[in-house]
Amino acid sequence: MATLDQAELVTIGRIERSFGVRGEARVRSLSDVPGRFDALREVTIVAPSGKTLVTVVTHVRSGGPTMIMGFEAFTTPEQVAEYRGGLVQVPRGDSPALPTDQYYQCDLIGMVVQDEAGTVLGRLEEVLAMSDNQAFVVRQEGKEMLIPAAKQVVVAVDVAGRVMTVRLPEGFGDL
């Protein structure tokens, strides 16, 4: 099993916790692609600690709002627990191309966010799903800002350069 560079991988799910006593895991889908989990064969799992594991998927079944997944590498709940909160990733080549102005979350997380004048507002750390839209959580020096994920706000996204430029409404973020 070859190990791929993180830039060659797309995150499709997050391990929430173990399920049962045989090393199965509850995985929350982070993908909008229908049937994304149906034909999985090999995945990379990245633990919150940074530890990386490449393993074969033995089975996937629906578990309500999550997927119940079996992995060759896990045979006990304790092994799954070591990767709780970990990201399930697949090679980027297995992911369909997105329309213009749409991006995979894993490409946005970690980007530097700046305004049109080039002032750095912080780093994009999370994408929140709201009731009818999304918001970017941008943090810098202990401060947190929620920026709407809207075309009127996001002026440019440079995936290769890892920079997002935003146009904030006047007074946005002022205390």
LUMSEVEX-585040 format. One record per residue (C-alpha): x, y, z; residue in one letter. Coordinates in pm, whole numbers, padded with zeros to 5 digits, always signed. Each point is the difference from the previous one (the first is absolute). Example, Ala and Ser with C-alpha at 12.3 -4.5 7.8 and 13.67 -1.06 7.14 Angstrom:
2
+01230-00450+00780A
+00137+00344-00066S
***
This chain:
175
+00000+00000+00000M
+00156+00326-00111A
-00020+00304+00226T
-00123+00314-00176L
+00095+00359+00078D
-00277+00189+00191Q
-00049+00232-00302A
-00097-00305-00209E
-00279-00099+00242L
-00359+00120+00050V
-00176-00032+00336T
-00334-00179-00028I
-00083-00082+00363G
+00084+00031+00370R
+00016-00288+00249I
-00242+00080+00282E
+00049-00306+00223R
+00025-00376+00006S
-00305-00217-00065F
-00042-00341+00160G
+00283-00225+00116V
+00158-00102-00333R
+00183+00322-00088G
-00267+00162-00214E
-00023+00380-00009A
-00282+00253-00028R
+00106+00238-00276V
-00174+00330-00077R
-00001+00084-00370S
+00164+00329-00097L
-00076-00057-00367S
-00281+00126-00221D
+00070-00270-00259V
-00289-00252-00010P
+00117-00359+00056G
+00349+00118+00101R
+00043-00282+00254F
-00155-00279-00209D
+00309-00125-00182A
+00281+00103+00233L
+00294-00234-00005R
+00305+00168+00153E
+00002+00313+00215V
+00245+00209+00197T
-00098+00086+00356I
+00165+00299+00169V
-00036+00010+00379A
-00031+00333+00184P
+00353-00072+00130S
+00124+00003-00362G
+00061-00375-00010K
-00087-00136-00346T
-00126-00346-00090L
-00073-00149-00343V
-00251-00285+00022T
-00252-00202-00199V
-00373+00054+00054V
-00162-00338+00071T
-00363+00117+00002H
-00227+00304+00016V
-00363+00019+00105R
-00235+00280+00093S
-00031+00073+00370G
-00261+00276-00004G
+00173+00338-00036P
+00341-00173-00014T
+00165-00293-00175M
+00110-00312+00186I
+00335-00095-00150M
+00238-00290+00043G
+00372+00039-00065F
+00265-00273-00023E
+00221+00196+00242A
-00258+00001+00284F
-00114-00311+00188T
-00079+00159+00340T
-00185+00311+00123P
+00326+00118+00160E
+00172+00013-00340Q
-00285+00211-00139V
+00013+00227+00307A
+00360+00092-00086E
-00135+00152-00325Y
-00316+00159+00143R
-00046+00338-00171G
+00229-00117-00279G
-00059+00078-00365L
-00078-00265-00261V
+00166+00094-00328Q
+00014-00135-00356V
+00222+00085-00297P
-00101+00324-00171R
-00023-00186-00332G
-00297-00195+00142D
-00189+00327+00052S
-00215+00154-00271P
+00097+00341-00135A
-00201+00282+00153L
-00172+00283-00187P
+00177+00337-00013T
-00012+00189+00333D
-00055-00318+00204Q
+00274-00153+00214Y
+00057-00302+00218Y
+00009+00092+00370Q
+00337-00167+00038C
+00140+00246-00259D
-00129+00299+00197L
+00097-00102+00354I
+00330+00161+00098G
-00016+00279-00260M
+00110+00349+00093V
-00301+00234-00020V
+00065+00362-00092Q
-00206+00303-00095D
+00032+00175-00336E
+00270+00232+00138A
+00212-00305+00086G
-00052+00023+00378T
+00014-00351+00146V
-00316-00076+00197L
+00112-00345+00113G
+00002-00362-00105R
-00311-00190-00113L
-00034-00280+00256E
-00348-00139-00052E
-00302+00010-00231V
-00329+00013+00189L
-00320-00125-00161A
-00280+00236+00097M
-00370-00056-00073S
+00008+00142-00353D
+00364+00093-00064N
+00355-00043+00127Q
+00240+00217+00197A
+00378-00002+00026F
+00154+00003+00348V
+00309+00220-00023V
+00232+00026+00301R
+00301+00217+00079Q
+00170+00070+00332E
-00288-00132+00211G
-00265+00192-00197K
-00266-00177-00202E
-00200+00136-00293M
-00287-00165-00187L
+00002+00097-00365I
-00296-00091-00222P
+00091-00241-00281A
-00174+00218-00258A
+00108+00116-00345K
-00060+00363+00106Q
+00257-00044+00278V
+00259-00240-00144V
+00179+00194-00275V
+00269-00255-00092A
+00127-00343+00100V
+00357-00097-00090D
+00013-00372+00084V
+00362-00039-00115A
+00114+00313+00188G
-00216-00093+00305R
-00158+00350+00019V
-00364+00112+00010M
-00084+00365-00060T
-00323+00136+00146V
-00199+00324-00025R
-00154+00067+00340L
-00293+00238+00039P
+00090+00329+00169E
+00012-00041+00378G
+00013-00381-00021F
+00205-00137+00288G
+00014+00330+00190D
-00071-00023+00370L
***
